[in-house]
Amino acid sequence: MRRAETRAPLPCPSRRPAIPRGQGTRRFGSRSGQAALEYALVYGGVILPLSFMLIFVAEMLWVWHSVADFTRDGARYAATHCWQSDTGNVLAYMQSHVPRMIDMDQFQNGSAGIQVAYFSKDLSTGNLTDFTCDAAECTVDCIPDAVSVSVTNYQFTRLASFFKLPAVLMPDFRTSVSMGSGGCDEGGNCLP
């Protein structure tokens, strides 16, 4: 009877031979330094600038929304308060009610412009024309049909102050609404 031959198992090609203790540490240490350097370069050159860009774009969109809302608030005020030929009541309200935002001082010092225009509707053509009134201001006889409030020349200067980049000029914001009460009640009493 023949005896069965026993063979040693073949080594698996995917298995690596064991590295003796102390020989692989230097190689691992140099790779660790390389990874740290690569991370620092990517962080400093890509991640950090993208993070700042994201923050400043978010701030600019927040300011954009604030100025648009500020314009709508001024138009609502103008539609429910008396017409004045110099639009002084609406300008005073808007300059005293600027929302808390970056560069809000541009509205107080006059570098950002606020314009208010009143219109009357031409009954024959239906077009809007500039409103004029010969009667006294803040009376039932002087109520325009529509009002338009616009904000111009507002600049987002956060990038200029932080990175020494030029200021970003925002587009003109305009809101037009039809007149509400015009500051007058049904009895003919008008309050500015």
C-alpha positions as CSV (number, residue, x, y, z in Angstrom):
1,M,0.0,0.0,0.0
2,R,1.2,3.2,-1.0
3,R,1.4,6.0,1.4
4,A,-0.3,9.3,0.4
5,E,2.0,12.2,-0.3
6,T,1.5,15.3,1.7
7,R,2.3,18.5,0.1
8,A,2.9,21.9,1.7
9,P,0.3,24.5,0.9
10,L,1.3,27.0,-1.8
11,P,1.6,30.5,-0.6
12,C,-1.2,32.9,-1.6
13,P,0.0,35.4,-4.1
14,S,-1.9,38.2,-2.5
15,R,-0.3,37.7,0.9
16,R,2.8,39.7,1.6
17,P,5.6,38.4,3.7
18,A,5.7,39.8,7.2
19,I,8.0,42.7,7.6
20,P,10.4,42.2,10.5
21,R,9.9,44.5,13.4
22,G,11.6,47.9,13.1
23,Q,12.2,47.8,9.3
24,G,8.9,49.4,8.1
25,T,8.7,52.3,10.5
26,R,10.9,54.7,8.5
27,R,9.0,54.1,5.3
28,F,5.7,54.8,7.1
29,G,7.0,58.0,8.7
30,S,8.1,59.5,5.4
31,R,4.7,58.8,3.9
32,S,3.0,60.5,6.9
33,G,5.0,63.6,6.3
34,Q,4.2,63.6,2.6
35,A,0.5,63.3,3.4
36,A,0.6,66.2,5.8
37,L,2.4,68.3,3.3
38,E,-0.1,67.4,0.5
39,Y,-3.0,68.2,2.9
40,A,-1.5,71.6,3.8
41,L,-1.0,72.5,0.1
42,V,-4.6,71.5,-0.8
43,Y,-6.0,73.2,2.3
44,G,-4.1,76.4,1.7
45,G,-4.6,76.5,-2.0
46,V,-8.1,75.1,-2.5
47,I,-10.2,74.5,0.6
48,L,-9.5,77.8,2.5
49,P,-10.1,80.1,-0.5
50,L,-13.3,78.2,-1.4
51,S,-14.5,78.6,2.2
52,F,-13.9,82.3,2.2
53,M,-15.5,82.6,-1.2
54,L,-18.6,80.8,0.1
55,I,-18.8,83.1,3.2
56,F,-18.5,86.3,1.1
57,V,-21.0,85.1,-1.5
58,A,-23.5,84.3,1.3
59,E,-22.9,87.7,2.8
60,M,-23.5,89.4,-0.6
61,L,-26.7,87.5,-1.1
62,W,-27.8,88.4,2.4
63,V,-27.1,92.1,1.7
64,W,-28.9,91.7,-1.7
65,H,-32.0,90.4,0.0
66,S,-31.8,93.2,2.7
67,V,-31.6,96.0,0.1
68,A,-34.5,94.5,-1.9
69,D,-36.6,94.2,1.3
70,F,-35.6,97.8,2.3
71,T,-36.8,99.0,-1.1
72,R,-40.1,97.2,-0.7
73,D,-40.5,98.7,2.8
74,G,-40.0,102.2,1.5
75,A,-42.6,101.7,-1.2
76,R,-45.1,100.4,1.3
77,Y,-44.5,103.4,3.5
78,A,-44.8,105.8,0.5
79,A,-48.1,104.1,-0.6
80,T,-49.7,104.6,2.8
81,H,-48.5,108.1,3.7
82,C,-49.1,111.5,2.3
83,W,-47.6,112.8,-0.9
84,Q,-45.0,115.5,-0.5
85,S,-43.5,117.2,-3.5
86,D,-40.0,116.9,-2.1
87,T,-40.6,113.2,-0.9
88,G,-39.0,114.3,2.4
89,N,-41.3,112.1,4.6
90,V,-40.4,108.9,2.7
91,L,-36.6,109.7,2.5
92,A,-36.6,110.5,6.3
93,Y,-38.4,107.2,7.0
94,M,-36.0,105.1,4.9
95,Q,-32.9,106.8,6.2
96,S,-34.0,106.1,9.8
97,H,-35.1,102.5,9.1
98,V,-32.1,101.1,7.3
99,P,-31.9,97.3,8.1
100,R,-28.8,96.1,10.0
101,M,-26.4,95.0,7.3
102,I,-22.9,95.5,6.0
103,D,-22.3,99.0,4.7
104,M,-25.6,100.4,6.0
105,D,-24.0,103.8,6.5
106,Q,-24.1,104.3,2.7
107,F,-27.7,105.2,3.1
108,Q,-27.2,107.7,5.9
109,N,-24.2,109.5,4.3
110,G,-25.8,109.7,0.8
111,S,-23.4,107.6,-1.2
112,A,-26.2,105.2,-2.0
113,G,-29.1,107.0,-3.6
114,I,-32.8,106.6,-2.7
115,Q,-35.3,108.0,-5.2
116,V,-39.0,108.3,-4.8
117,A,-41.3,109.0,-7.8
118,Y,-45.1,109.4,-7.8
119,F,-47.2,108.7,-10.8
120,S,-50.8,109.4,-12.0
121,K,-52.7,107.3,-14.5
122,D,-53.7,109.0,-17.7
123,L,-57.3,108.0,-18.1
124,S,-57.3,108.3,-21.9
125,T,-54.2,106.1,-22.6
126,G,-53.8,104.2,-19.4
127,N,-50.1,105.2,-19.2
128,L,-48.4,106.4,-16.0
129,T,-47.2,110.0,-16.0
130,D,-45.3,112.0,-13.4
131,F,-47.7,113.2,-10.6
132,T,-48.2,116.9,-10.0
133,C,-50.7,118.5,-7.8
134,D,-51.7,122.2,-7.4
135,A,-53.6,121.7,-4.1
136,A,-51.9,121.6,-0.7
137,E,-49.8,118.6,0.1
138,C,-51.3,115.9,2.3
139,T,-54.9,116.4,1.3
140,V,-57.5,114.1,-0.3
141,D,-57.1,116.1,-3.5
142,C,-53.4,115.2,-3.8
143,I,-53.3,111.4,-3.8
144,P,-51.2,109.9,-6.7
145,D,-52.1,106.5,-8.3
146,A,-48.7,104.8,-8.0
147,V,-45.3,105.2,-6.4
148,S,-41.9,103.9,-7.2
149,V,-39.0,103.7,-4.8
150,S,-35.5,102.8,-6.0
151,V,-32.1,102.3,-4.4
152,T,-29.1,103.1,-6.6
153,N,-25.3,103.1,-6.3
154,Y,-25.1,100.7,-3.4
155,Q,-21.7,99.0,-3.2
156,F,-20.8,95.8,-1.3
157,T,-17.4,96.8,0.1
158,R,-16.7,93.7,2.4
159,L,-14.3,92.3,-0.2
160,A,-12.5,95.6,-0.5
161,S,-12.0,95.9,3.2
162,F,-10.9,92.3,3.7
163,F,-9.0,91.3,0.6
164,K,-8.3,94.8,-0.9
165,L,-10.4,93.9,-3.9
166,P,-12.6,96.5,-5.6
167,A,-16.1,97.0,-4.3
168,V,-19.0,95.2,-6.0
169,L,-21.6,97.6,-7.3
170,M,-25.1,96.2,-6.7
171,P,-27.7,96.6,-9.4
172,D,-30.5,99.2,-9.0
173,F,-33.4,98.0,-6.8
174,R,-36.8,99.3,-7.7
175,T,-40.3,98.6,-6.3
176,S,-43.4,100.1,-7.7
177,V,-46.8,99.8,-6.0
178,S,-50.2,101.4,-6.4
179,M,-51.2,103.9,-3.8
180,G,-53.0,102.7,-0.8
181,S,-54.7,105.2,1.5
182,G,-52.1,107.9,0.7
183,G,-52.3,108.8,4.4
184,C,-55.9,109.8,4.3
185,D,-58.9,108.1,5.8
186,E,-62.5,108.0,4.5
187,G,-63.4,111.2,6.3
188,G,-60.8,113.2,4.5
189,N,-58.4,113.4,7.4
190,C,-54.8,113.1,6.3
191,L,-51.8,112.4,8.4
192,P,-48.2,112.5,7.1
